[in-house]
Amino acid sequence: MMRPRFVGLIVVCIGAASHGTASAQVDMPPDTLVIQPTVRATYDDNMLKLSRLRAPDERDDLRITPSIDFTLRRLLGGRHQVTLTGLAGYDLHRNFKFLNRERIEATAEVDFVVAGSCRARPAAAVNWAQANLSDQGFVVGNTLRQTDLELTLSCRRAAGLYPTVTGRISRATNTAESREIFNLHNEYVRAGIGYRVPSIGDLVASVEYERFDRPKLRSRLGIDDRTGTWRYGLLFTRNVAPRISFRAAANHFRVKPRAPAIADFSGFGFEGGVDVRPSPALAIAFRAGRAASSQGNTGATYIILTNWQVSASYKPGARTEFQLGGSLRHRNFKDELFIDTPFPRDFDRTATVRLGVTRALNQKIRAGLAASYERRSANIDYYEYKSASVTAQIGVRL
């Protein structure tokens, strides 16, 4: 059980700690190759993300993840750029050995200058890891294999009108046979017209369509939960010198489930972000959003997700960086199918606070210490939990 004194700590989310090394390497010169063997050790007093009602026995565990972190950046022809970042490793658990499995995260992006001000940005992302246990009705060892392919075409001009188009195909596959019915297919397309005024910023009017589908749920259980979402909105972006940039979007969305027994849903969506750098050493970021989202590994047909985030980093010197952040995530579950849960999951709210520090011990070795506290409240106690964790990591740059 979590100790009261420990609950009071402000601590870094494990996910942020495990991603920190790879993502931090992206801020590098154009032609870069970094390979960094890394070991991360995470102690979590509720690794299963379950309430005492669901797991009255011990829930704490130690996870050790040896990995190879990598970053590659290359300029092609002096104009195009290729970026590849990620890690490949394996999770080893001391207590819950059924959770032992591979952890692979990789993102590749190419920035092509097509002609004049036109650019094509194809991108691909792969994420293989233990599926989020807090979303599963019953805990099971299960690798979620997520793959995303995306292409953005834009002809952003120095001033005036310009077109932009984005398309994305996503696939999420569960390796556990009992979770295969939750395999998710997702397609997304966005078309917009932007107008740029150099002294003011960019305003983009867009139309978006996104489709969610779980084909094995339909073929095995005869449940058709295909859902389409239309969004119509405006996006405004502006960079104010090098110290502040922001984006703000508002849209109206409508969710149309394929099954006639499920009612449509419409509402107001938004997206916001502000990046502030009061000094070269301090950076602060705010994010917020509300949208209809895919249901993933839950029994709901779709969810309405509202998310608020704040993060800050401080570098008192060239070798040390402190991170602080927090988030609040609210989900409304629409049309719960009761496939793997005995009670309706109407809504949940997850709050996370985090704190961490990384330090370059020398030119080759970088170490970090991070911790986080997470608490979920829900419509019933069955889905609530608390979790506190600490992560230590060390990496050697080859």
N, C-alpha and C positions, 0 to 999 in steps of 0.2 A: 504493500500500500504506500502511496506517496506521502513523504514526510512533510508536515506543515511548513517547516523552515525552508525546505527545498522548493515548495510551491511558490514561496515569495520571491524567488530569484527571477530576474529577467534574463532569459536564456535564448541561442541560435538554433533555428530549425535544422533538423538533420538533413533534410533535402538541400537546404542552402549550403550546409557544410560540405556535403558530398559533391556538390556541383561547383563549389567555389574555385578549386584549383584550375579546372579546365576552362571555365568561363573567364577567369581573370587573365588567362594567357592570350585572349583575343586582342587585348589592347597592346599591340606590338607593331613593329615596322612591317611594311608590305611583304617583303621576302623573308619568311620566318619558318623554321621547323623546330619544334620543341617536343621532345619525348621525355616523359617524367614518370618513372615508376613511383607509385604512391600506395601507402597503407593507411586506411581509415578504421578507427575502432569506435563504435557507438554503443553506449549503454543506455537502454530505454527501460523505464520502470513499468511500461505498458506496451511492449512491442506488438501485441496482438490488437491494440486499439479497441478494447472491449470494456464494457462496464462490469462492475462487481457482480451484477445480476447474471450476466452471461458467463463470466469467468471468475468464480469465487477463489480459485487457487492462485498461485504466483503467476504473474504475467511479465515479469522483468526478464531481460535477456541481454546478452552481449553479442554484437555483430561485428565481425572483422572482415574488411573488404580490401584485399590486395588488388591493385589495378595498374594499368598503363594509361596515363593521361597523355593526350597528344593535341597539338595545334599545328596546322600547316597553312601558310599564306603564300600565295605566289601571284606575281603580276605577269600577265600574258600580253605580249606585244606592247607593253607600256600603257595599255588602256583598260584591259579587262583584269578582273581579280577573282581568284579562287580561294575560298576559305573552308577549312575542314577542322572541326574541333570535336572533342569527345573523350570517352574513356571506355576501356574494356576490362572487366574484372569479374570477381566471383564473391558472393556473400556467403560467409561461414558463420553460423549461429551456434552459440554454446549450448543453449537449452532447447530451442525449437528448431531442431535439425531438419524438420520437414520444410522449412523455409529456405534452406540452402539452395542457391540457384545463381545463374549467370546474371551479370549486370552490364549491359551494353548501352551506351548513349553516344550518338554521333549525329552531327549536323553538318551538311555540306551546302555551300551556296556559291554560285557563280554570278558575277556582275558583268554582263556584256554591254558594251556601248555599241548599239546596232547602227545608228546613223544620226549624226547631229546630236540632238538632245534626247534621242530615244534610247531606252535601256531595256534589256531583258534580264530578269533575275530568276533563273530556275534554282530550286532548293529541294533538298531531301533531308529527312530526319528519321532516325531509328532509335527506339527506346525499348529495351527488353529488361524487365525486372519483375520482382514479386508484385503482383497486383495489389492495389490499395486495400488493405484488410478492413479498413473502416467502412468501405462501401459494400462488402460482401455480407449477405445474410448469415452465412456459416463460414467459419474460418477454414481455409484449405490452401495448401501449397499450390501456387498457380503462377506461372510466368505469363505476364501480359506483354505481348509483342505488338508494339505500336509502330506503324510506318506512315509517314506523310510525304507526299509529293506535291510541290507547289510551283507555280509559274506566275510571275508578275510582269506585265508589259506596260511601260509608261513612257510618254513623250513630254515630260515636264519641261516647259519653256521658261526662259528668264522672266517673261511677263506674258499674260494673256491666257487663252484657253488651251487645254491639253487633255487628251484621253488617258485613261488608265483601266487596266483589266487584270483581274487575279482569278486563278482557278486552283483548286486544291482537291486531292483525293487522299482520304485517310482510311486505314484499315487497322483494327484492333483485334487480335486473336488470342484466345486463352488456351493454354496447353492442357489444363486439367479438364478431363472429359465432362465433369459435372458443371463446368463453367462455359462450355462451348456454345451453349444457346445464347450467351451474352456477347458473342463475337459481333463487332460493330463495323458497319460500312458507312462512310460519311463522304459526301460530295458537296463542294462549295464553289460558287462562282460569284464574282462581284464585278460590275461594270460602272464606271464613273466618269464624270466630266469635271475637271478642275479648272479653277481660275486663279492665277497668281498675280499679286501686286507686290513688287519687291519690298516696299517699305511697310507693308501690312502683314502679308502672309498668304497662305493657300486656303481656298474654300473648295471642297469637293462634294458634289451631289452624286449619290450612288444608289444603285439597286442591287440587292444581294439575295441569293437563293441558296438554302442549305437543306440537304436531305439526310435523315438518319434512317438506318435500316439494320435489323438484326435477322438475317435470312434464316439462320438455323432455328430461331425461335418460331418462325413461320412454318418451316418444313417439318420440324419434330413435334411441336405442340399445337400447330394450327393457329397461332396467335399472330395477327398482323399488326405490328406496332410501327410500321413505316410512317414517318412524319416529315412534312415539308415546312420550311420556315421562310417567309418573305420579309425582307427589311427594306425600308425606304428612309434615307437619312442624309444628313449633312455633316461634314467633317471640316473643322478649321484647325490649321496648324500654323505655328509661328515660332521662329527663333529670334530671341532678343539678344543680340551680341553673343559672346560665348558663354555667358553666365546663366541664362535662363531660356528654356524652350517649353512649349506646352502644346497640347492637342485637346480638342473638345469636340465630341460628336453627339448628336441626338438623332434618334430614329423611331419610327413606328414599326413594330413587327407583328406578324400574325402567324400563328402555328396552326397547321392543318393536318391532323392525324388522318391516316388512310382509313382506319376502321370507322364505320359510320356511327358506332355506339359511343365514340369519344368526341366530346365537344371541342370546337375550335377555341383558341385562346389568342387574344390580342392585347397589346400593351405598349408602354413607352420604354424604350431602351436608351442607354447612354454609355459613353466612354469618355474618360478624362485622364490626362496625365500631365504632370508638371515636373520638370527637372531643373533644379536650382543648384548653382555652385557659388556660394557666397565668397569663397576663397579658393585658391588652388588646392588646398588640403581637404576641404569639406565639400561633399556632394550629397544632396537630398533629393529624393524622388517620391512623388505621390501618384497613385494609380486608383482608378475606380471604374466600375462598369456594371451594367445590368443587361442580360440577354437570355434568350432561350438557348439551351445547350443540350447536347446529346446525353443520354442517360447512362452510358457506360456500363459498369458492372452492377448497377442496381436494377430493381424490378420495375422502376417507373418508365413510362413511355418517353417522357422528356422531363426536364427540370427548368425552372426559372432561377438563374444564378445571379446574385448580387454580390460584388466583391469590392473590398476597400483595402488598400495597402499603403504602407509608408516605409521607407528604408533610408538609411544614411550611412555614409562611410567617411572615415576621417583618417588621413595619412599624416601623422606628425613628422615623419621622415621618409626617406626613400625605402626603408626596409620593413616598416611596420604599418599595418592598416587595421583599424577597428570598424566593425559593422554592427549596426543596430536596426531592428525592424519589427514590424508587427502587421497583422492582417486580420480582417473580419470577413467571413464568408457565410452568406445565407443562401440556402437552397430550398425552393418549394418544389415538391415532387408531384408531378401530374400523372394521374391514372396509374396508381400502383397495381401491378399485376399479381402480387402475392405468389411469385414463383419460388423464392427462397427466403421469404420473411414471413413470420406468423402475424405481424402487426402492421398496420398502415404507417408508412414513413411520410407523414404529411410535410414536415419541414425539419431542418436542422440548422444550427448556427455554430460555426467553428472559429474560435479566436486563438491566435498564435502570437507569442512574443519571442524575440530572439536576440542574441548577442554573441559576438565572436571576435576573434583577433587572429591575424596571420602575420608571420614574421619571417623574413629571409635571414636565416642564420649565417649564410655566406652566399657566394655566387651560385652555388649548386643546390643547396638544401633549403627548403621552405617548410615551415611547420605552422600548424593552426590549432586553435582550441575554440570550440563552439558549443552552444547549448540552446535548448528551446523548451518552452512550456506550451502545451496545446490543450484546449478544453472545448468539448463539443456538448451543446445542449440541444435537446430535441423535444418533439411533442410528447414522447413517453421515455421513461428511464431506460428502457431496453437499448436504445441507440446512443445513449450518452457515454462519454468517457473522458478521462484526464490522462495526460501523458507528459512526462518530463524526461529529457534526454541530454546527454553530453557526448560530444564527438571530438576526438583528437586525431590529427592526421599529420603525416610527414611525407614529403616527396623529394626525390633527388633528380635534378635535371641533368640528363645525359649530354 
